[in-house]
């Protein structure tokens, strides 16, 4: 009797789950906004005619990616950036990239010399060295060629992990302007640039070096006040470079994920307030950076990810778009005998079990956008409110189910979601 009752309960649960899934799939087929294709140069016709109100009224857009190696993710983000440039006058592009990358890229997209390879060499993050992103940078150049400076698109880096040559930039500026800064202070710049982050190790590096960097900044500010004929933009550029170095110095001592995101948030806020003429910006980063919730408070110091801080400050003016996928190919670093040994391609014919993607994959749409505000006001809201797994990988690509599947609640982390049925690897062969 007990055995029959247990079988009945299991069958009833399976029937109930299948019924809920079928209801969710039906709702998606009827209410999701179809994205016609992943071609970065085609128009978002259906989306334009069905734009969610919260998206239309936002000013700061965070576009994520479930992996740093997805061709379709990159092309769709490029597609949406172009849409926002043309339809919402977004001209400020902020990337999960370094400050040193900015000047070379901005010079090129404003008509400077070079080619796609020399421009790609500006990137400090390996996955960005690909045709999909280089083509977007080329589009910015083509777009800017017909616009005056006030109407052009500009590229900015928000990350603080890479500070190569910032010391040389500041030293050169100090020398040209004959600013009286002691060599012992300038040596601090060199030390901070060359200092490596030792993850997991305690350090008092920032406590020692930051007062010296602050002294350099104060000298620059005072010199600029007395030099009324000097180019203010040059001083601002040098001070901004110094502030990136200060943030990196902070990160050397405080190298939790949240600390990096705190400094990225400070950079994004500064860029929007000082570089965006209309307060609008497009942010290109990983899902974990742009989402509204965070990635766990590992540091126990109430410091959160970029997206959560943006949401708390900008409220509904910040709109986060997460990405997910069902099947496809993802690269991953091979580990042999405890050592890294090149890359390997991992192919997935279907979504992982117990993931959101397992249900989303069953829609009759290949690529689509879900307005989560609409979903959470529908009869299938429980699907998006439940805890489920989502694929998540960074620069190292796929490692294992244990490492790359994370518990999430879509209702808490995104304002919008883009789902791609099949994902392929971005193309790093710039000779093509």
C-alpha positions as a Markdown table, in Angstrom:
| # | Residue | x | y | z |
|---|---|---|---|---|
| 1 | Unk | 0.0 | 0.0 | 0.0 |
| 2 | Unk | 2.8 | 2.4 | 1.0 |
| 3 | Unk | 4.6 | 1.5 | -2.2 |
| 4 | Unk | 1.6 | 2.3 | -4.4 |
| 5 | Unk | 1.1 | 5.6 | -2.6 |
| 6 | Unk | 4.7 | 6.6 | -3.2 |
| 7 | Unk | 4.4 | 5.8 | -6.9 |
| 8 | Unk | 1.2 | 7.9 | -7.0 |
| 9 | Unk | 3.0 | 10.8 | -5.4 |
| 10 | Unk | 5.9 | 10.6 | -7.8 |
| 11 | Unk | 3.7 | 10.4 | -10.8 |
| 12 | Unk | 1.5 | 13.2 | -9.6 |
| 13 | Unk | 4.6 | 15.4 | -9.0 |
| 14 | Unk | 6.0 | 14.6 | -12.5 |
| 15 | Unk | 2.6 | 15.4 | -14.0 |
| 16 | Unk | 2.4 | 18.7 | -12.1 |
| 17 | Unk | 5.9 | 19.7 | -13.1 |
| 18 | Unk | 5.3 | 18.9 | -16.7 |
| 19 | Unk | 2.0 | 20.9 | -16.6 |
| 20 | Unk | 3.8 | 23.9 | -15.2 |
| 21 | Unk | 6.6 | 23.6 | -17.8 |
| 22 | Unk | 4.1 | 23.4 | -20.6 |
| 23 | Unk | 2.3 | 26.5 | -19.3 |
| 24 | Unk | 5.6 | 28.3 | -19.1 |
| 25 | Unk | 6.6 | 27.3 | -22.6 |
| 26 | Unk | 3.2 | 28.4 | -23.9 |
| 27 | Unk | 3.5 | 31.8 | -22.3 |
| 28 | Unk | 7.0 | 32.3 | -23.7 |
| 29 | Unk | 5.9 | 31.4 | -27.2 |
| 30 | Unk | 3.1 | 33.9 | -26.9 |
| 31 | Unk | 4.8 | 36.7 | -25.0 |
| 32 | Unk | 8.5 | 36.6 | -25.6 |
| 33 | Unk | 9.9 | 39.2 | -28.0 |
| 34 | Unk | 11.5 | 37.3 | -30.9 |
| 35 | Unk | 15.0 | 38.4 | -32.0 |
| 36 | Unk | 15.1 | 37.7 | -35.7 |
| 37 | Unk | 18.7 | 36.5 | -35.8 |
| 38 | Unk | 22.2 | 37.0 | -34.3 |
| 39 | Unk | 23.4 | 39.1 | -37.2 |
| 40 | Unk | 24.9 | 42.2 | -35.6 |
| 41 | Unk | 24.1 | 44.3 | -38.7 |
| 42 | Unk | 20.4 | 43.5 | -39.0 |
| 43 | Unk | 17.7 | 45.5 | -37.4 |
| 44 | Unk | 15.7 | 44.6 | -34.2 |
| 45 | Unk | 12.3 | 45.1 | -35.9 |
| 46 | Unk | 10.2 | 43.0 | -33.6 |
| 47 | Unk | 11.9 | 44.4 | -30.5 |
| 48 | Unk | 11.5 | 48.0 | -31.7 |
| 49 | Unk | 7.8 | 47.4 | -32.1 |
| 50 | Unk | 7.4 | 45.7 | -28.7 |
| 51 | Unk | 10.0 | 47.5 | -26.5 |
| 52 | Unk | 9.3 | 47.0 | -22.8 |
| 53 | Unk | 8.5 | 50.3 | -21.0 |
| 54 | Unk | 11.2 | 49.9 | -18.4 |
| 55 | Unk | 13.7 | 49.3 | -21.2 |
| 56 | Unk | 12.5 | 52.4 | -23.1 |
| 57 | Unk | 12.7 | 54.6 | -20.1 |
| 58 | Unk | 16.2 | 53.4 | -18.9 |
| 59 | Unk | 19.4 | 55.4 | -19.3 |
| 60 | Unk | 22.1 | 52.9 | -18.3 |
| 61 | Unk | 22.0 | 49.5 | -19.9 |
| 62 | Unk | 24.0 | 46.5 | -18.5 |
| 63 | Unk | 24.3 | 43.7 | -21.1 |
| 64 | Unk | 25.8 | 40.5 | -19.7 |
| 65 | Unk | 26.9 | 37.1 | -21.1 |
| 66 | Unk | 26.9 | 33.6 | -19.6 |
| 67 | Unk | 30.4 | 32.9 | -20.9 |
| 68 | Unk | 33.2 | 35.2 | -22.2 |
| 69 | Unk | 33.4 | 33.0 | -25.3 |
| 70 | Unk | 30.0 | 33.1 | -27.0 |
| 71 | Unk | 29.8 | 34.3 | -30.6 |
| 72 | Unk | 26.0 | 34.8 | -30.5 |
| 73 | Unk | 26.2 | 36.7 | -27.2 |
| 74 | Unk | 28.8 | 39.1 | -28.6 |
| 75 | Unk | 26.9 | 39.7 | -31.8 |
| 76 | Unk | 23.6 | 40.2 | -30.0 |
| 77 | Unk | 25.2 | 42.7 | -27.7 |
| 78 | Unk | 26.6 | 44.5 | -30.6 |
| 79 | Unk | 23.2 | 44.5 | -32.3 |
| 80 | Unk | 21.6 | 46.0 | -29.2 |
| 81 | Unk | 24.3 | 48.6 | -28.8 |
| 82 | Unk | 23.8 | 49.8 | -32.4 |
| 83 | Unk | 20.0 | 49.8 | -31.7 |
| 84 | Unk | 20.5 | 52.0 | -28.6 |
| 85 | Unk | 22.9 | 54.3 | -30.5 |
| 86 | Unk | 20.4 | 54.9 | -33.3 |
| 87 | Unk | 17.1 | 54.9 | -31.3 |
| 88 | Unk | 18.0 | 56.1 | -27.8 |
| 89 | Unk | 21.1 | 58.3 | -28.4 |
| 90 | Unk | 23.4 | 56.1 | -26.3 |
| 91 | Unk | 26.9 | 57.2 | -27.2 |
| 92 | Unk | 29.0 | 56.0 | -24.2 |
| 93 | Unk | 30.2 | 52.4 | -24.5 |
| 94 | Unk | 31.7 | 51.0 | -21.3 |
| 95 | Unk | 33.4 | 47.7 | -21.3 |
| 96 | Unk | 34.8 | 45.1 | -18.8 |
| 97 | Unk | 38.2 | 46.3 | -20.0 |
| 98 | Unk | 41.1 | 48.5 | -18.8 |
| 99 | Unk | 41.8 | 52.2 | -18.8 |
| 100 | Unk | 45.0 | 51.7 | -20.8 |
| 101 | Unk | 42.9 | 50.3 | -23.7 |
| 102 | Unk | 40.9 | 53.5 | -24.1 |
| 103 | Unk | 43.2 | 56.0 | -25.8 |
| 104 | Unk | 44.2 | 53.7 | -28.7 |
| 105 | Unk | 40.7 | 52.5 | -29.4 |
| 106 | Unk | 39.2 | 56.0 | -29.2 |
| 107 | Unk | 41.9 | 57.4 | -31.4 |
| 108 | Unk | 41.1 | 54.7 | -34.0 |
| 109 | Unk | 37.3 | 55.0 | -33.9 |
| 110 | Unk | 37.7 | 58.8 | -34.3 |
| 111 | Unk | 39.6 | 58.2 | -37.6 |
| 112 | Unk | 43.1 | 57.5 | -36.4 |
| 113 | Unk | 45.6 | 55.2 | -38.2 |
| 114 | Unk | 45.9 | 51.5 | -37.7 |
| 115 | Unk | 44.0 | 48.3 | -38.6 |
| 116 | Unk | 41.9 | 45.7 | -36.8 |
| 117 | Unk | 44.9 | 43.8 | -35.5 |
| 118 | Unk | 46.6 | 46.7 | -34.0 |
| 119 | Unk | 43.4 | 47.9 | -32.5 |
| 120 | Unk | 42.6 | 44.4 | -31.0 |
| 121 | Unk | 46.0 | 44.5 | -29.4 |
| 122 | Unk | 44.7 | 47.2 | -27.1 |
| 123 | Unk | 42.6 | 44.7 | -25.3 |
| 124 | Unk | 43.9 | 43.4 | -22.0 |
| 125 | Unk | 41.3 | 40.6 | -21.7 |
| 126 | Unk | 42.0 | 37.7 | -24.1 |
| 127 | Unk | 38.3 | 36.8 | -25.1 |
| 128 | Unk | 37.8 | 40.3 | -26.6 |
| 129 | Unk | 40.5 | 39.5 | -29.2 |
| 130 | Unk | 38.0 | 38.2 | -31.7 |
| 131 | Unk | 36.3 | 39.2 | -35.0 |
| 132 | Unk | 32.9 | 39.8 | -33.4 |
| 133 | Unk | 34.2 | 42.5 | -31.1 |
| 134 | Unk | 36.7 | 44.0 | -33.6 |
| 135 | Unk | 33.8 | 44.3 | -36.0 |
| 136 | Unk | 31.9 | 46.3 | -33.4 |
| 137 | Unk | 34.8 | 48.6 | -32.9 |
| 138 | Unk | 35.0 | 49.0 | -36.7 |
| 139 | Unk | 31.3 | 49.9 | -36.8 |
| 140 | Unk | 32.0 | 52.6 | -34.2 |
| 141 | Unk | 34.7 | 54.0 | -36.5 |
| 142 | Unk | 32.4 | 54.0 | -39.5 |
| 143 | Unk | 29.6 | 55.6 | -37.5 |
| 144 | Unk | 31.9 | 58.3 | -36.1 |
| 145 | Unk | 33.2 | 59.1 | -39.6 |
| 146 | Unk | 30.0 | 61.0 | -40.4 |
| 147 | Unk | 29.5 | 62.7 | -37.1 |
| 148 | Unk | 31.0 | 65.7 | -35.3 |
| 149 | Unk | 32.8 | 65.1 | -32.0 |
| 150 | Unk | 29.7 | 65.8 | -29.9 |
| 151 | Unk | 27.7 | 63.1 | -31.7 |
| 152 | Unk | 30.4 | 60.4 | -31.8 |
| 153 | Unk | 30.5 | 57.2 | -29.9 |
| 154 | Unk | 33.3 | 56.8 | -27.3 |
| 155 | Unk | 34.9 | 53.8 | -25.7 |
| 156 | Unk | 35.7 | 53.5 | -22.0 |
| 157 | Unk | 37.3 | 50.8 | -19.8 |
| 158 | Unk | 35.9 | 50.3 | -16.3 |
| 159 | Unk | 38.1 | 47.4 | -15.1 |
| 160 | Unk | 41.0 | 47.9 | -12.7 |
| 161 | Unk | 43.0 | 44.6 | -13.1 |
| 162 | Unk | 45.4 | 45.9 | -15.8 |
| 163 | Unk | 47.3 | 49.1 | -15.4 |
| 164 | Unk | 50.3 | 48.6 | -17.7 |
| 165 | Unk | 52.1 | 51.9 | -18.6 |
| 166 | Unk | 50.0 | 54.1 | -16.4 |
| 167 | Unk | 53.1 | 55.1 | -14.6 |
| 168 | Unk | 54.8 | 56.1 | -17.9 |
| 169 | Unk | 51.8 | 58.2 | -18.9 |
| 170 | Unk | 51.9 | 60.1 | -15.7 |
| 171 | Unk | 55.7 | 60.5 | -15.6 |
| 172 | Unk | 55.6 | 61.8 | -19.2 |
| 173 | Unk | 52.9 | 64.3 | -18.3 |
| 174 | Unk | 54.8 | 65.5 | -15.2 |
| 175 | Unk | 58.0 | 65.9 | -17.2 |
| 176 | Unk | 56.4 | 67.8 | -20.0 |
| 177 | Unk | 54.6 | 70.2 | -17.7 |
| 178 | Unk | 57.6 | 70.5 | -15.4 |
| 179 | Unk | 55.5 | 69.7 | -12.3 |
| 180 | Unk | 57.6 | 69.5 | -9.2 |
| 181 | Unk | 57.1 | 66.0 | -7.9 |
| 182 | Unk | 59.9 | 64.2 | -6.1 |
| 183 | Unk | 61.4 | 61.2 | -7.7 |
| 184 | Unk | 60.7 | 59.1 | -4.6 |
| 185 | Unk | 57.0 | 59.7 | -5.2 |
| 186 | Unk | 57.2 | 58.9 | -8.9 |
| 187 | Unk | 58.9 | 55.6 | -8.0 |
| 188 | Unk | 55.7 | 54.8 | -6.1 |
| 189 | Unk | 53.9 | 54.8 | -9.5 |
| 190 | Unk | 56.3 | 52.3 | -10.9 |
| 191 | Unk | 56.0 | 50.0 | -7.8 |
| 192 | Unk | 52.2 | 50.1 | -7.9 |
| 193 | Unk | 52.0 | 49.3 | -11.7 |
| 194 | Unk | 54.5 | 46.4 | -11.3 |
| 195 | Unk | 52.9 | 44.9 | -8.2 |
| 196 | Unk | 51.1 | 41.7 | -8.8 |
| 197 | Unk | 47.9 | 40.6 | -7.1 |
| 198 | Unk | 48.6 | 37.6 | -4.9 |
| 199 | Unk | 45.2 | 36.1 | -4.5 |
| 200 | Unk | 44.5 | 34.5 | -1.1 |
| 201 | Unk | 47.3 | 36.3 | 0.7 |
| 202 | Unk | 46.9 | 39.1 | 3.2 |
| 203 | Unk | 48.7 | 42.4 | 2.5 |
| 204 | Unk | 49.0 | 46.0 | 3.7 |
| 205 | Unk | 50.1 | 47.2 | 0.3 |
| 206 | Unk | 47.4 | 49.8 | -0.1 |
| 207 | Unk | 47.8 | 51.3 | 3.3 |
| 208 | Unk | 51.5 | 52.0 | 2.5 |
| 209 | Unk | 51.2 | 53.2 | -1.1 |
| 210 | Unk | 47.9 | 55.1 | -1.3 |
| 211 | Unk | 49.0 | 58.0 | 0.9 |
| 212 | Unk | 51.9 | 58.5 | -1.6 |
| 213 | Unk | 49.6 | 58.4 | -4.6 |
| 214 | Unk | 47.3 | 60.8 | -2.9 |
| 215 | Unk | 50.2 | 63.2 | -2.4 |
| 216 | Unk | 50.9 | 63.0 | -6.2 |
| 217 | Unk | 47.3 | 63.8 | -6.9 |
| 218 | Unk | 47.3 | 66.8 | -4.6 |
| 219 | Unk | 50.4 | 68.2 | -6.3 |
| 220 | Unk | 48.8 | 67.8 | -9.7 |
| 221 | Unk | 45.6 | 69.5 | -8.6 |
| 222 | Unk | 47.4 | 72.4 | -7.0 |
| 223 | Unk | 49.7 | 72.9 | -10.0 |
| 224 | Unk | 46.7 | 72.9 | -12.3 |
| 225 | Unk | 45.0 | 75.6 | -10.2 |
| 226 | Unk | 48.0 | 77.9 | -10.6 |
| 227 | Unk | 48.4 | 77.2 | -14.3 |
| 228 | Unk | 45.4 | 79.0 | -15.8 |
| 229 | Unk | 46.7 | 78.7 | -19.4 |
| 230 | Unk | 47.2 | 74.9 | -19.2 |
| 231 | Unk | 44.9 | 72.4 | -21.0 |
| 232 | Unk | 42.5 | 71.2 | -18.3 |
| 233 | Unk | 41.7 | 68.0 | -20.2 |
| 234 | Unk | 45.3 | 66.9 | -20.0 |
| 235 | Unk | 45.3 | 67.3 | -16.2 |
| 236 | Unk | 42.0 | 65.5 | -15.9 |
| 237 | Unk | 43.3 | 62.6 | -18.0 |
| 238 | Unk | 46.5 | 62.3 | -15.9 |
| 239 | Unk | 44.4 | 62.5 | -12.7 |
| 240 | Unk | 42.0 | 59.9 | -14.0 |
| 241 | Unk | 44.9 | 57.6 | -14.9 |
| 242 | Unk | 46.2 | 58.0 | -11.4 |
| 243 | Unk | 42.9 | 57.2 | -9.9 |
| 244 | Unk | 42.8 | 53.9 | -11.9 |
| 245 | Unk | 46.2 | 53.1 | -10.4 |
| 246 | Unk | 44.8 | 53.9 | -6.9 |
| 247 | Unk | 41.9 | 51.5 | -7.5 |
| 248 | Unk | 44.3 | 48.8 | -8.6 |
| 249 | Unk | 46.5 | 49.4 | -5.5 |
| 250 | Unk | 43.3 | 49.0 | -3.4 |
| 251 | Unk | 42.6 | 45.7 | -5.3 |
| 252 | Unk | 46.1 | 44.4 | -4.6 |
| 253 | Unk | 45.3 | 44.4 | -0.9 |
| 254 | Unk | 41.5 | 43.7 | -1.2 |
| 255 | Unk | 41.2 | 41.2 | -4.0 |
| 256 | Unk | 37.7 | 39.8 | -3.5 |
| 257 | Unk | 35.4 | 39.8 | -6.5 |
| 258 | Unk | 33.2 | 42.5 | -4.8 |
| 259 | Unk | 36.2 | 44.8 | -4.3 |
| 260 | Unk | 36.9 | 44.7 | -8.0 |
| 261 | Unk | 33.2 | 45.4 | -8.8 |
| 262 | Unk | 33.1 | 48.2 | -6.2 |
| 263 | Unk | 35.9 | 50.0 | -8.2 |
| 264 | Unk | 34.3 | 49.2 | -11.5 |
| 265 | Unk | 31.1 | 50.8 | -10.2 |
| 266 | Unk | 33.0 | 53.9 | -9.1 |
| 267 | Unk | 34.5 | 54.1 | -12.6 |
| 268 | Unk | 31.2 | 53.6 | -14.4 |
| 269 | Unk | 29.6 | 56.3 | -12.2 |
| 270 | Unk | 32.4 | 58.7 | -13.0 |
| 271 | Unk | 32.3 | 58.0 | -16.7 |
| 272 | Unk | 28.5 | 58.6 | -16.9 |
| 273 | Unk | 28.7 | 61.8 | -14.9 |
| 274 | Unk | 31.8 | 63.2 | -16.7 |
| 275 | Unk | 31.8 | 61.8 | -20.2 |
| 276 | Unk | 28.2 | 61.0 | -21.1 |
| 277 | Unk | 26.5 | 64.2 | -22.3 |
| 278 | Unk | 23.0 | 62.8 | -21.7 |
| 279 | Unk | 23.6 | 60.4 | -18.7 |
| 280 | Unk | 23.2 | 57.4 | -20.9 |
| 281 | Unk | 25.6 | 54.4 | -21.3 |
| 282 | Unk | 25.9 | 50.9 | -22.5 |
| 283 | Unk | 27.9 | 48.5 | -20.3 |
| 284 | Unk | 29.4 | 45.3 | -21.7 |
| 285 | Unk | 30.4 | 42.7 | -19.1 |
| 286 | Unk | 29.7 | 39.3 | -17.7 |
| 287 | Unk | 26.3 | 38.3 | -16.3 |
| 288 | Unk | 27.8 | 38.2 | -12.8 |
| 289 | Unk | 28.9 | 41.8 | -13.0 |
| 290 | Unk | 25.7 | 43.4 | -14.5 |
| 291 | Unk | 23.0 | 41.5 | -12.6 |
| 292 | Unk | 20.9 | 43.2 | -9.9 |
| 293 | Unk | 21.6 | 40.8 | -7.0 |
| 294 | Unk | 25.3 | 40.0 | -6.8 |
| 295 | Unk | 27.4 | 36.9 | -6.6 |
| 296 | Unk | 27.6 | 36.2 | -2.9 |
| 297 | Unk | 29.0 | 38.3 | -0.2 |
| 298 | Unk | 32.3 | 36.4 | 0.1 |
| 299 | Unk | 34.1 | 39.3 | 1.7 |
| 300 | Unk | 31.6 | 39.7 | 4.5 |
| 301 | Unk | 31.9 | 43.5 | 4.2 |
| 302 | Unk | 28.6 | 44.4 | 2.5 |
| 303 | Unk | 30.3 | 45.2 | -0.8 |
| 304 | Unk | 28.4 | 44.0 | -3.8 |
| 305 | Unk | 28.7 | 43.5 | -7.5 |
| 306 | Unk | 28.6 | 46.3 | -10.1 |
| 307 | Unk | 25.0 | 45.7 | -11.2 |
| 308 | Unk | 23.5 | 45.7 | -7.6 |
| 309 | Unk | 25.3 | 49.0 | -6.9 |
| 310 | Unk | 24.1 | 50.5 | -10.2 |
| 311 | Unk | 20.5 | 49.4 | -9.5 |
| 312 | Unk | 20.6 | 50.8 | -6.0 |
| 313 | Unk | 21.9 | 54.2 | -7.2 |
| 314 | Unk | 20.1 | 54.6 | -10.6 |
| 315 | Unk | 16.9 | 52.7 | -9.6 |
| 316 | Unk | 14.8 | 52.1 | -12.8 |
| 317 | Unk | 17.2 | 54.1 | -14.9 |
| 318 | Unk | 19.4 | 51.0 | -14.8 |
| 319 | Unk | 18.3 | 48.1 | -16.9 |
| 320 | Unk | 20.1 | 44.8 | -16.7 |
| 321 | Unk | 19.9 | 42.2 | -19.5 |
| 322 | Unk | 21.2 | 38.7 | -18.7 |
| 323 | Unk | 22.0 | 36.0 | -21.3 |
| 324 | Unk | 21.4 | 32.2 | -21.2 |
| 325 | Unk | 21.7 | 29.4 | -23.8 |
| 326 | Unk | 20.7 | 25.8 | -24.3 |
| 327 | Unk | 23.2 | 23.9 | -26.4 |
| 328 | Unk | 26.3 | 24.5 | -28.4 |
| 329 | Unk | 30.1 | 24.6 | -28.1 |
| 330 | Unk | 32.2 | 26.2 | -25.3 |
| 331 | Unk | 36.0 | 26.2 | -25.0 |
| 332 | Unk | 37.6 | 25.3 | -21.7 |
| 333 | Unk | 41.2 | 25.1 | -20.4 |
| 334 | Unk | 42.5 | 21.6 | -20.3 |
| 335 | Unk | 44.0 | 20.5 | -17.0 |
| 336 | Unk | 46.4 | 17.5 | -17.2 |
| 337 | Unk | 48.4 | 16.2 | -14.2 |
| 338 | Unk | 47.4 | 19.3 | -12.3 |
| 339 | Unk | 48.7 | 21.7 | -14.9 |
| 340 | Unk | 47.1 | 23.9 | -17.5 |
| 341 | Unk | 47.7 | 22.5 | -21.0 |
| 342 | Unk | 45.9 | 24.4 | -23.8 |
| 343 | Unk | 42.3 | 24.6 | -24.8 |
| 344 | Unk | 39.6 | 22.0 | -25.5 |
| 345 | Unk | 36.2 | 22.3 | -27.1 |
| 346 | Unk | 33.2 | 21.0 | -25.1 |
| 347 | Unk | 30.0 | 20.3 | -27.1 |
| 348 | Unk | 26.6 | 20.2 | -25.5 |
| 349 | Unk | 23.6 | 18.8 | -27.4 |
| 350 | Unk | 21.0 | 19.8 | -24.9 |
| 351 | Unk | 20.8 | 22.0 | -21.7 |
| 352 | Unk | 22.1 | 20.7 | -18.4 |
| 353 | Unk | 19.5 | 19.2 | -16.1 |
| 354 | Unk | 17.8 | 21.3 | -13.4 |
| 355 | Unk | 18.6 | 24.6 | -15.2 |
| 356 | Unk | 16.3 | 27.4 | -16.4 |
| 357 | Unk | 17.6 | 26.6 | -19.9 |
| 358 | Unk | 16.1 | 23.1 | -19.7 |
| 359 | Unk | 12.6 | 24.7 | -20.0 |
| 360 | Unk | 13.5 | 27.8 | -22.0 |
| 361 | Unk | 15.1 | 25.6 | -24.7 |
| 362 | Unk | 11.7 | 24.1 | -25.5 |
| 363 | Unk | 10.3 | 27.3 | -26.9 |
| 364 | Unk | 9.6 | 27.4 | -30.7 |
| 365 | Unk | 11.8 | 30.6 | -30.9 |
| 366 | Unk | 15.5 | 30.3 | -31.5 |
| 367 | Unk | 16.5 | 33.6 | -30.0 |
| 368 | Unk | 14.2 | 35.7 | -27.8 |
| 369 | Unk | 13.9 | 38.5 | -25.2 |
| 370 | Unk | 11.9 | 38.1 | -22.1 |
| 371 | Unk | 10.7 | 41.2 | -20.2 |
| 372 | Unk | 10.9 | 39.9 | -16.7 |
| 373 | Unk | 8.6 | 42.6 | -15.4 |
| 374 | Unk | 5.9 | 41.2 | -17.6 |
| 375 | Unk | 6.7 | 37.6 | -16.7 |
| 376 | Unk | 6.5 | 38.4 | -13.0 |
| 377 | Unk | 3.0 | 39.8 | -13.5 |
| 378 | Unk | 1.8 | 36.7 | -15.3 |
| 379 | Unk | 0.4 | 33.3 | -14.4 |
| 380 | Unk | 3.9 | 31.7 | -14.8 |
| 381 | Unk | 5.7 | 34.0 | -12.4 |
| 382 | Unk | 6.6 | 31.1 | -10.1 |
| 383 | Unk | 8.9 | 29.7 | -12.8 |
| 384 | Unk | 11.1 | 32.8 | -12.7 |
| 385 | Unk | 10.9 | 33.1 | -8.9 |
| 386 | Unk | 12.1 | 29.6 | -8.1 |
| 387 | Unk | 15.7 | 28.9 | -7.5 |
| 388 | Unk | 17.2 | 27.1 | -10.5 |
| 389 | Unk | 20.6 | 26.7 | -12.0 |
| 390 | Unk | 22.2 | 28.8 | -14.7 |
| 391 | Unk | 25.4 | 28.2 | -16.7 |
| 392 | Unk | 28.2 | 30.6 | -15.7 |
| 393 | Unk | 31.8 | 30.7 | -17.0 |
| 394 | Unk | 34.5 | 33.4 | -17.2 |
| 395 | Unk | 37.7 | 33.6 | -19.1 |
| 396 | Unk | 38.7 | 30.0 | -18.4 |
| 397 | Unk | 35.6 | 28.7 | -20.2 |
| 398 | Unk | 33.9 | 25.4 | -19.2 |
| 399 | Unk | 35.5 | 23.5 | -16.3 |
| 400 | Unk | 32.8 | 21.2 | -14.9 |
| 401 | Unk | 29.2 | 21.1 | -14.0 |
| 402 | Unk | 30.1 | 21.7 | -10.3 |
| 403 | Unk | 32.1 | 24.8 | -11.2 |
| 404 | Unk | 29.9 | 26.2 | -14.0 |
| 405 | Unk | 26.3 | 25.7 | -12.8 |
| 406 | Unk | 25.1 | 28.2 | -10.2 |
| 407 | Unk | 21.9 | 28.6 | -8.3 |
| 408 | Unk | 20.0 | 31.7 | -9.3 |
| 409 | Unk | 16.6 | 33.4 | -9.2 |
| 410 | Unk | 15.9 | 35.2 | -12.5 |
| 411 | Unk | 13.3 | 37.3 | -10.7 |
| 412 | Unk | 16.0 | 38.8 | -8.5 |
| 413 | Unk | 18.9 | 39.3 | -10.9 |
| 414 | Unk | 17.7 | 40.6 | -14.3 |
| 415 | Unk | 15.3 | 43.1 | -15.8 |
| 416 | Unk | 15.4 | 41.4 | -19.1 |
| 417 | Unk | 16.7 | 38.0 | -20.4 |
| 418 | Unk | 18.0 | 37.0 | -23.8 |
| 419 | Unk | 17.9 | 33.3 | -24.5 |
| 420 | Unk | 19.9 | 31.7 | -27.4 |
| 421 | Unk | 19.1 | 28.1 | -28.3 |
| 422 | Unk | 22.5 | 27.3 | -29.8 |
| 423 | Unk | 25.8 | 28.9 | -28.9 |
| 424 | Unk | 29.1 | 28.8 | -30.8 |
| 425 | Unk | 32.6 | 29.9 | -30.1 |
| 426 | Unk | 33.7 | 33.4 | -31.0 |
| 427 | Unk | 36.3 | 33.7 | -33.8 |
| 428 | Unk | 39.8 | 34.8 | -32.7 |
| 429 | Unk | 41.3 | 34.5 | -36.2 |
| 430 | Unk | 41.6 | 38.1 | -37.3 |
| 431 | Unk | 43.1 | 37.1 | -40.6 |
| 432 | Unk | 39.6 | 36.1 | -41.9 |
